[in-house]
Amino acid sequence: MATPSPNTLSFGGLAKRLVNDCLVEATAMQKALVEAQREQSSLISYLVKNKIAKSAQIAFLLADEFGDPLIDVESIDPEFIPKEHLDEKIVKQYNLLPFFKRGKRLFVAMGDPTRLDAIDAVRFNTGLNIETVVADEEKLSKLIEKILDSSGNASMEGLDDDLENLEISGGDESDKKDKDIVGSAEEEAPIVKYINKVLLDAIKMGASDLHFEPYEKAYRIRFRVDGVLREYARPPVQLSLKMSARLKVMSQMDISERRVPQDGRIKLKISKTKAIDFRVNSLPTLFGEKLCLRILDPSSAMLGIDMLGYEPDQKKLFMDALEKPQGMLLITGPTGSGKTVSLYTGLNILNTEDTNISTAEDPVEINLEGINQVNVNVKVGLTFAAALKAFLRQDPEIIMLGEIRDLETAEIAVKAAQTGHMVLSTLHTNSAPETLTRLRNMGIPSFNIATSVNLVIAQRLARRLCSSCKRPADIPKPSLIEMGFTEADFTKGFTIYEPVGCDQCRDGYKGRVGIYEVMKVTPKIARIIMEDGNSIAIAEAMEAEGFPNLRRSGLIKVMAGLASLQEIAKIVGAD
């Protein structure tokens, strides 16, 4: 054992033992004691939360110090937990878990057995004798969260009362026509609370979309997390009409109309300072209405260009294009590939006091102060083309179109780009070269395309490898060359990683990383366009100019250890 530092003399009890065993440095312990007291937190919780000491080592030390048994949290079966003694408030406050009852004795797993106030609270609440067992603080927190979440999914009656009081901007909930569907206030209350909980859980899990899907004999709720759909819950099928009605009321849809698709929007105010928007679409299916909710996060536009994952050369091309006074910048990719975030990141850079920016979107996904945003409304005749015509009379420097969908919109956008305006927009194509041929197929003359388009960005989102559990993959060199790696790559040296999976991630992945194909319209590429060249000829010219395609950009991410080969093959396809 290491010789105690002179500073340890000022510590007592557990703090002294932690310093003596070299688990925490003396100076760090002094600071931790002060900060834990200030935050009104236990010392153990503070040390684990701030990663000053490893929770597993602390658990071993506590078991040795107090003579309590040490339990492996992963061995606790949630099915056999005495749920009648599971008080959510106490469990969360003290980070403890009653996991076994025998007669008048209740065994409680604790990350910090020094909390006598916690033991007293459980004893008072249950009326039982308490036996404490030491557990890994970090693992215990995750298990508690999992148990409380699952109990919430299983029963709507056990939800927090606060869920009922969430502020939602919605329509009139007193529609008498549909009393048979919506039900009375007493019947509706559990539905209201349950829907609110689902929305909050989706935000907490970092989901991008929610799917409420009715089937003949089942009702399913799924979340899209990191681009992958995962089942969240299966409520009783009898509640399908009530749940769809509630969601439609919240999003100001017509609940009496169940034959045609509808669009709506929900603004969920979760605190005084934070509100989350949901874009809602209803779709009549065979067994009821399927509702899809897209979470619109305004903070995503504030990430900054460095967080999006552009390579240095690609970032320079993007920034150079934004600095040009006129021309078109087009971003392309499938639904959910992050086109809107890229557009708004660019707009946020351009959003200065001396710039007039107007946008037309269907709908406006991210609200930004300083930008004049218009919601396209086809029903009243406010199309993209109509909005664009109006913009040109509003003295703009920069125009952003949510999507170029038809010839009329494309023609006006090209004319605007040719008459001293900067135009940003999106298209649905698979690659940057195909974007230029797509415009020509719409009916735009080749000359206009070549002279108006400055930059085209094709993008995808790939799941990011978890930094905690990824491991090197052993792949033969011939296979790597076949996948697209070059001899120059091997001379530089790189390590390919594969997903494993741990308690920090989902299936070995955590978060997403952007993969980009950034193509500047150079004189050579412009000449091919004017000669009515196809996308293959443009792609070859792009490669010759040194602009990496999506596959190459994906392989660069693999070499950097950010993505796996399986994920890149899934995203950009295999040759």
VOGU-3710 file (C-alpha; in Angstrom, 3 decimals, decimal comma):
1> matpspntls> 0,000/0,000/0,000  1,249/3,467/-0,878  2,483/5,795/1,866  -0,287/8,206/2,826  0,128/11,772/1,735  0,345/14,404/4,478  -2,892/15,835/3,112  -4,791/12,719/4,134  -4,582/13,777/7,748  -7,304/16,333/7,108
11> fgglakrlvn> -9,731/13,615/5,923  -11,813/11,297/7,955  -13,693/8,061/7,465  -14,392/6,965/3,910  -12,577/9,902/2,283  -9,376/8,979/4,115  -9,667/5,337/3,025  -10,198/6,344/-0,633  -7,097/8,544/-0,585  -4,997/5,986/1,321
21> dclveatamq> -5,882/3,305/-1,240  -4,855/5,701/-4,033  -8,305/5,622/-5,626  -8,583/9,411/-5,377  -5,836/12,025/-5,152  -5,771/14,191/-2,027  -6,289/17,455/-3,890  -9,172/15,978/-5,900  -10,747/14,655/-2,691  -10,578/18,085/-1,033
31> kalveaqreq> -12,401/19,603/-3,999  -14,909/16,720/-4,180  -15,879/17,095/-0,520  -16,587/20,812/-0,987  -18,496/20,377/-4,277  -20,534/17,387/-3,022  -21,629/19,411/-0,004  -22,499/22,387/-2,209  -24,590/20,197/-4,551  -26,159/18,406/-1,554
41> sslisylvkn> -24,994/15,125/-3,046  -23,276/12,137/-1,451  -19,496/11,876/-1,852  -19,739/8,537/-3,699  -22,320/9,869/-6,179  -20,186/12,950/-6,861  -16,996/10,918/-7,435  -18,732/8,501/-9,830  -20,759/11,136/-11,683  -17,669/13,270/-12,353
51> kiaksaqiaf> -15,520/10,189/-13,197  -12,992/11,016/-10,462  -12,954/7,372/-9,380  -14,188/4,134/-10,959  -17,494/2,967/-9,513  -16,433/-0,719/-9,528  -13,325/0,013/-7,402  -15,371/2,114/-4,977  -17,907/-0,727/-4,613  -15,148/-3,225/-3,696
61> lladefgdpl> -13,707/-0,781/-1,151  -17,129/-0,079/0,435  -17,885/-3,793/0,781  -14,507/-4,308/2,481  -14,844/-1,228/4,697  -18,385/-1,885/6,003  -18,475/-5,666/5,804  -21,551/-5,652/3,541  -21,904/-8,222/0,765  -21,161/-7,038/-2,776
71> idvesidpef> -23,787/-7,837/-5,427  -23,357/-7,989/-9,175  -26,124/-5,684/-10,409  -26,425/-7,605/-13,687  -27,547/-10,678/-11,725  -30,679/-8,904/-10,402  -33,770/-10,058/-12,298  -36,230/-7,135/-12,642  -39,127/-9,635/-12,809  -38,646/-10,679/-9,154
81> ipkehldeki> -38,198/-7,227/-7,646  -40,819/-6,509/-4,934  -42,565/-3,710/-6,846  -44,924/-2,928/-3,938  -41,855/-1,545/-2,102  -40,511/0,297/-5,144  -41,101/3,950/-4,285  -39,935/5,891/-7,356  -39,196/9,085/-5,424  -36,972/7,354/-2,826
91> vkqynllpff> -35,293/5,129/-5,421  -34,316/8,125/-7,583  -33,342/10,395/-4,688  -30,977/7,957/-2,975  -30,032/5,710/-5,939  -31,022/2,471/-4,242  -33,035/-0,565/-5,250  -35,067/-2,963/-3,061  -34,435/-6,236/-4,876  -35,463/-9,058/-2,508
101> krgkrlfvam> -37,850/-9,580/0,389  -37,730/-12,418/2,930  -40,277/-12,269/5,744  -39,868/-8,918/7,498  -36,458/-8,278/5,938  -35,978/-6,189/2,790  -32,634/-6,403/0,973  -31,635/-3,113/-0,604  -28,796/-2,590/-3,136  -27,003/0,721/-2,536
111> gdptrldaid> -24,126/2,461/-4,208  -23,426/4,347/-0,977  -24,232/2,393/2,256  -23,083/5,406/4,345  -26,426/7,096/3,591  -28,213/6,368/6,869  -30,937/8,850/5,878  -31,694/6,680/2,834  -31,967/3,510/4,963  -34,286/5,330/7,403
121> avrfntglni> -36,458/6,568/4,498  -36,907/3,022/3,128  -37,549/1,604/6,629  -40,193/4,264/7,339  -41,837/3,790/3,943  -41,998/-0,032/4,070  -42,137/-0,798/7,793  -39,547/-3,586/7,247  -36,069/-4,303/8,560  -33,488/-3,171/6,018
131> etvvadeekl> -30,438/-5,236/4,994  -27,980/-3,267/2,866  -25,973/-4,755/0,014  -23,224/-2,827/-1,817  -23,587/-2,360/-5,582  -21,706/-0,610/-8,365  -23,135/2,959/-8,295  -22,988/3,466/-12,075  -24,495/0,086/-13,016  -27,162/0,482/-10,334
141> skliekilds> -28,261/3,857/-11,778  -28,718/2,316/-15,222  -30,691/-0,652/-13,852  -32,974/1,669/-11,842  -33,628/3,778/-14,931  -34,411/0,666/-16,979  -36,807/-0,734/-14,338  -38,658/2,544/-13,891  -38,985/2,991/-17,662  -40,313/-0,518/-18,193
151> sgnasmegld> -42,811/-0,183/-15,377  -43,998/3,038/-17,007  -44,520/1,286/-20,342  -46,375/-1,592/-18,789  -48,892/0,444/-16,874  -50,353/3,838/-17,572  -51,726/4,138/-14,046  -48,273/4,373/-12,495  -47,179/7,526/-14,324  -46,041/10,735/-12,641
161> ddlenleisg> -48,749/13,292/-11,974  -46,541/15,948/-13,562  -47,038/14,366/-16,956  -50,613/15,603/-16,984  -49,543/19,204/-16,577  -47,186/19,482/-19,536  -47,960/22,576/-21,582  -48,987/21,711/-25,136  -50,077/24,093/-27,829  -52,890/22,185/-29,528
171> gdesdkkdkd> -56,400/22,454/-30,789  -59,757/22,510/-29,044  -60,049/19,419/-26,873  -63,783/19,848/-26,336  -64,917/18,628/-29,772  -68,359/17,181/-29,041  -68,628/15,381/-32,374  -66,050/12,849/-31,344  -66,938/12,277/-27,690  -67,266/8,598/-28,477
181> ivgsaeeeap> -63,635/8,427/-29,566  -61,925/10,895/-27,274  -64,005/9,915/-24,244  -64,723/11,746/-21,011  -62,109/13,631/-18,994  -61,801/10,710/-16,555  -61,160/8,242/-19,385  -58,850/10,565/-21,245  -56,510/11,411/-18,346  -54,439/8,166/-18,527
191> ivkyinkvll> -54,124/8,559/-22,317  -52,934/12,153/-21,935  -50,322/11,118/-19,371  -49,197/8,123/-21,392  -48,774/10,078/-24,647  -46,830/12,779/-22,769  -44,570/10,127/-21,287  -43,939/8,583/-24,721  -42,978/11,997/-26,147  -40,656/12,752/-23,216
201> daikmgasdl> -39,021/9,311/-23,437  -38,417/9,828/-27,150  -36,679/13,144/-26,453  -34,643/11,568/-23,646  -33,516/8,644/-25,876  -32,447/10,990/-28,665  -35,007/9,654/-31,152  -35,585/11,419/-34,464  -39,006/9,892/-35,298  -41,910/8,213/-33,472
211> hfepyekayr> -44,268/5,743/-35,164  -47,725/4,871/-33,773  -48,828/1,852/-35,805  -52,234/0,091/-35,603  -52,623/-3,512/-36,747  -55,526/-5,970/-36,639  -54,603/-7,530/-33,302  -51,824/-5,287/-32,007  -50,754/-1,676/-31,570  -47,077/-0,800/-31,737
221> irfrvdgvlr> -45,009/2,275/-30,876  -41,533/2,500/-32,395  -38,712/5,048/-32,087  -36,038/5,735/-34,679  -32,790/6,110/-32,746  -29,509/6,680/-34,625  -31,316/5,890/-37,870  -32,611/2,481/-36,709  -36,231/1,713/-35,757  -36,696/0,086/-32,344
231> eyarppvqls> -39,871/-1,077/-30,647  -40,741/0,996/-27,573  -44,082/-0,385/-26,370  -47,189/-2,361/-27,321  -50,237/-0,695/-25,730  -53,610/-2,502/-25,824  -55,098/-2,449/-29,339  -58,402/-1,134/-27,861  -56,654/2,190/-27,184  -55,611/2,810/-30,793
241> lkmsarlkvm> -58,521/5,167/-31,588  -58,113/7,126/-28,346  -54,350/7,500/-28,837  -54,643/8,646/-32,451  -57,430/11,067/-31,443  -55,292/12,506/-28,658  -52,310/13,011/-30,962  -54,542/14,644/-33,592  -56,029/17,005/-31,021  -52,532/17,959/-29,851
251> sqmdiserrv> -51,430/18,688/-33,424  -54,595/20,635/-34,340  -55,873/18,124/-36,896  -59,489/17,356/-37,671  -60,241/14,306/-35,500  -63,506/13,615/-37,347  -61,614/13,091/-40,626  -59,988/9,668/-40,743  -60,105/8,993/-44,497  -57,336/11,267/-45,813
261> pqdgriklki> -53,761/12,042/-44,648  -53,299/15,151/-42,502  -50,347/17,248/-41,364  -49,971/18,977/-38,032  -47,535/20,238/-35,465  -47,088/19,855/-31,698  -45,177/22,249/-29,479  -44,305/20,531/-26,206  -43,137/22,917/-23,506  -41,045/20,817/-21,125
271> sktkaidfrv> -39,733/23,707/-19,022  -39,914/27,500/-18,803  -36,994/27,866/-21,173  -37,168/24,765/-23,387  -39,783/23,652/-25,911  -39,590/20,833/-28,456  -41,531/20,817/-31,736  -42,955/17,709/-33,393  -44,005/17,519/-37,046  -46,991/15,147/-37,235
281> nslptlfgek> -48,475/13,233/-40,164  -51,483/10,928/-40,085  -51,972/8,159/-42,644  -55,172/6,093/-42,967  -54,264/2,384/-42,956  -56,304/-0,806/-43,039  -56,818/-0,961/-39,260  -56,742/2,688/-38,260  -54,537/5,749/-38,566  -50,768/5,462/-38,452
291> lclrildpss> -49,171/8,584/-36,985  -45,572/9,549/-37,565  -43,947/12,289/-35,463  -40,650/13,905/-36,450  -38,786/15,608/-33,581  -37,541/19,030/-34,656  -34,588/20,092/-32,538  -33,628/23,790/-32,941  -30,302/23,201/-31,165  -29,095/21,049/-34,097
301> amlgidmlgy> -28,686/24,198/-36,203  -26,370/25,631/-33,562  -23,914/22,759/-33,664  -21,505/24,593/-35,948  -19,899/23,274/-39,115  -17,038/21,569/-37,223  -19,526/19,211/-35,525  -21,105/17,970/-38,772  -18,160/15,768/-39,791  -16,876/17,478/-42,960
311> epdqkklfmd> -13,319/16,680/-43,985  -11,038/19,781/-44,020  -11,119/20,055/-47,859  -14,907/19,607/-47,909  -15,383/22,203/-45,196  -13,299/24,718/-47,181  -15,413/24,130/-50,316  -18,618/24,623/-48,293  -17,373/27,836/-46,662  -16,094/29,216/-49,989
321> alekpqgmll> -19,505/28,570/-51,580  -21,265/30,393/-48,719  -19,039/33,434/-49,218  -20,038/33,820/-52,885  -22,511/36,650/-53,509  -24,652/34,680/-55,956  -25,297/31,196/-57,325  -26,900/27,982/-56,061  -25,815/25,637/-53,289  -27,685/22,338/-53,471
331> itgptgsgkt> -27,797/19,634/-50,791  -29,119/16,218/-51,730  -29,837/12,952/-49,966  -32,671/10,664/-48,827  -35,152/11,484/-46,057  -33,476/11,689/-42,647  -29,954/12,259/-43,984  -29,500/15,612/-42,244  -30,042/17,948/-45,222  -32,010/20,490/-43,182
341> vslytglnil> -29,345/20,626/-40,457  -26,634/21,256/-43,072  -28,732/24,005/-44,683  -29,433/25,709/-41,378  -25,805/25,450/-40,315  -24,936/27,394/-43,463  -27,766/29,898/-42,827  -26,593/30,388/-39,256  -23,133/31,338/-40,577  -24,702/33,788/-43,059
351> ntedtnista> -27,202/35,201/-40,525  -25,719/38,642/-39,801  -27,218/42,070/-39,211  -26,479/43,311/-42,747  -28,023/40,299/-44,541  -31,661/39,792/-45,575  -32,489/36,058/-45,544  -35,854/34,525/-46,559  -36,793/30,826/-46,450  -39,737/28,833/-47,829
361> edpveinleg> -40,250/25,421/-46,229  -42,888/22,722/-45,936  -43,008/22,954/-42,949  -40,522/25,245/-41,149  -38,518/22,779/-39,066  -36,067/24,991/-37,186  -36,885/28,494/-35,955  -34,009/30,978/-36,209  -34,150/34,603/-35,138  -33,060/37,004/-37,859
371> inqvnvnvkv> -34,387/34,845/-40,713  -37,755/35,453/-42,425  -39,316/31,992/-42,548  -42,408/31,150/-44,595  -44,541/28,026/-44,246  -45,627/26,731/-47,647  -49,400/26,182/-47,776  -50,587/24,581/-51,022  -54,271/24,712/-49,951  -54,300/28,516/-50,123
381> gltfaaalka> -52,002/28,736/-53,144  -48,769/29,535/-51,253  -46,495/27,147/-53,149  -42,701/27,176/-53,303  -42,906/28,999/-56,631  -45,342/31,631/-55,257  -43,193/32,194/-52,164  -40,077/32,497/-54,314  -41,708/35,094/-56,568  -42,639/37,118/-53,473
391> flrqdpeiim> -39,099/36,825/-52,070  -37,640/38,483/-55,160  -39,711/41,579/-54,335  -38,475/41,574/-50,720  -34,927/42,723/-51,492  -33,199/39,520/-50,306  -29,505/38,613/-50,439  -30,040/34,963/-49,540  -32,982/32,676/-50,347  -33,491/29,189/-48,944
401> lgeirdleta> -35,979/26,750/-50,446  -36,888/23,660/-48,477  -37,016/21,567/-51,657  -37,017/22,016/-55,439  -39,943/19,807/-56,498  -41,080/21,045/-59,891  -39,977/22,898/-63,015  -41,590/26,230/-62,037  -39,743/26,339/-58,695  -36,479/25,264/-60,325
411> eiavkaaqtg> -36,749/27,925/-63,046  -37,357/30,769/-60,598  -34,540/29,498/-58,320  -32,099/29,434/-61,266  -33,154/32,936/-62,364  -32,686/34,203/-58,799  -29,207/32,650/-58,673  -28,326/34,317/-61,975  -29,523/37,761/-60,884  -27,352/38,366/-57,866
421> hmvlstlhtn> -28,969/36,166/-55,183  -27,529/33,329/-53,156  -29,944/30,367/-53,323  -29,752/27,350/-50,998  -32,004/24,349/-51,541  -32,363/20,564/-51,421  -33,202/17,826/-53,918  -33,900/14,125/-53,570  -31,170/12,371/-55,574  -28,623/9,692/-54,727
431> sapetltrlr> -25,382/11,540/-55,537  -23,976/14,946/-56,466  -23,527/14,197/-60,215  -27,114/12,889/-60,452  -28,376/16,193/-59,019  -27,229/18,090/-62,108  -28,810/15,614/-64,517  -32,002/15,644/-62,419  -32,306/19,418/-62,945  -31,898/18,893/-66,685
441> nmgipsfnia> -34,575/16,177/-66,660  -36,890/18,644/-64,899  -36,556/20,891/-67,955  -33,831/23,380/-66,939  -31,535/24,194/-69,909  -27,982/22,861/-69,514  -26,480/26,338/-69,895  -28,507/27,674/-66,958  -27,453/24,757/-64,739  -23,757/25,200/-65,558
451> tsvnlviaqr> -23,798/28,951/-64,886  -25,972/29,013/-61,757  -24,933/26,000/-59,611  -21,788/26,595/-57,515  -21,691/23,580/-55,211  -23,525/20,290/-54,770  -23,367/18,282/-51,527  -24,682/14,721/-51,296  -24,837/13,374/-47,752  -25,717/10,403/-45,582
461> larrlcssck> -25,721/9,730/-41,853  -23,855/6,666/-40,587  -23,964/5,285/-37,067  -20,864/6,256/-35,091  -18,864/3,464/-33,427  -18,971/3,491/-29,633  -15,579/4,669/-28,361  -15,946/2,571/-25,174  -16,286/-0,883/-26,722  -15,128/-0,829/-30,375
471> rpadipkpsl> -12,367/-3,319/-31,152  -9,918/-3,768/-34,032  -11,209/-5,973/-36,853  -8,968/-8,444/-38,669  -9,782/-8,101/-42,382  -7,426/-9,425/-45,121  -5,761/-6,851/-47,344  -7,240/-8,214/-50,631  -10,754/-7,775/-49,205  -9,965/-4,175/-48,197
481> iemgfteadf> -8,615/-3,375/-51,670  -11,777/-4,868/-53,153  -13,832/-2,548/-50,931  -12,048/0,531/-52,273  -8,928/1,061/-50,155  -5,785/2,088/-52,068  -2,115/1,205/-51,666  -1,524/4,801/-50,557  -3,915/4,189/-47,633  -1,899/1,171/-46,480
491> tkgftiyepv> 1,370/3,140/-46,509  -0,152/5,716/-44,137  -1,358/2,983/-41,787  -4,793/2,702/-40,219  -6,864/0,465/-37,949  -10,341/-0,771/-38,824  -12,729/-1,209/-35,920  -15,891/-3,245/-35,541  -18,886/-2,819/-33,197  -19,109/-4,887/-29,997
501> gcdqcrdgyk> -21,863/-3,517/-27,744  -21,759/-2,398/-24,111  -23,939/-0,664/-21,516  -22,868/2,727/-22,922  -24,281/2,178/-26,429  -26,761/0,327/-28,660  -25,308/-2,640/-30,565  -21,860/-1,046/-30,587  -22,980/2,322/-31,969  -23,592/5,670/-30,275
511> grvgiyevmk> -24,647/8,780/-32,188  -24,152/9,423/-35,903  -21,528/10,898/-38,184  -22,051/12,643/-41,534  -20,633/11,277/-44,791  -20,377/13,854/-47,553  -19,781/14,068/-51,285  -18,906/17,722/-51,966  -18,617/18,655/-55,645  -17,674/22,104/-56,865
521> vtpkiariim> -18,879/22,932/-60,375  -15,482/23,540/-61,983  -15,033/24,737/-65,618  -14,422/21,118/-66,663  -17,646/19,877/-65,020  -19,551/22,912/-66,363  -18,408/22,029/-69,901  -19,705/18,441/-69,528  -23,080/19,798/-68,330  -23,339/22,191/-71,292
531> edgnsiaiae> -22,533/19,320/-73,643  -25,459/17,376/-72,093  -23,117/14,846/-70,486  -24,642/12,160/-68,268  -24,058/11,623/-64,527  -21,375/8,968/-65,189  -19,247/11,470/-67,147  -19,767/14,087/-64,399  -18,779/11,517/-61,725  -15,564/10,687/-63,616
541> ameaegfpnl> -14,741/14,398/-63,921  -15,461/14,854/-60,218  -13,003/12,072/-59,338  -10,389/13,556/-61,681  -10,810/16,950/-59,975  -10,020/15,321/-56,603  -13,485/15,414/-55,023  -14,059/12,143/-53,091  -17,398/10,395/-53,696  -19,668/9,053/-50,951
551> rrsglikvma> -17,939/5,661/-50,863  -14,481/7,206/-50,532  -15,704/9,638/-47,855  -17,158/6,670/-45,979  -13,849/4,794/-46,142  -12,067/7,892/-44,771  -14,428/7,727/-41,759  -13,603/4,007/-41,398  -9,863/4,745/-41,403  -10,418/7,433/-38,759
561> glaslqeiak> -12,078/4,800/-36,521  -15,453/6,598/-36,553  -17,507/4,104/-38,559  -17,525/0,377/-39,330  -17,213/-1,186/-42,773  -20,628/-2,866/-42,320  -22,278/0,491/-41,707  -20,624/2,161/-44,722  -21,628/-0,746/-46,980  -25,196/-0,402/-45,696
571> ivgad> -25,275/3,387/-46,201  -23,577/3,826/-49,577  -24,012/0,292/-50,952  -21,473/-2,300/-51,970  -19,770/-2,325/-55,380
//
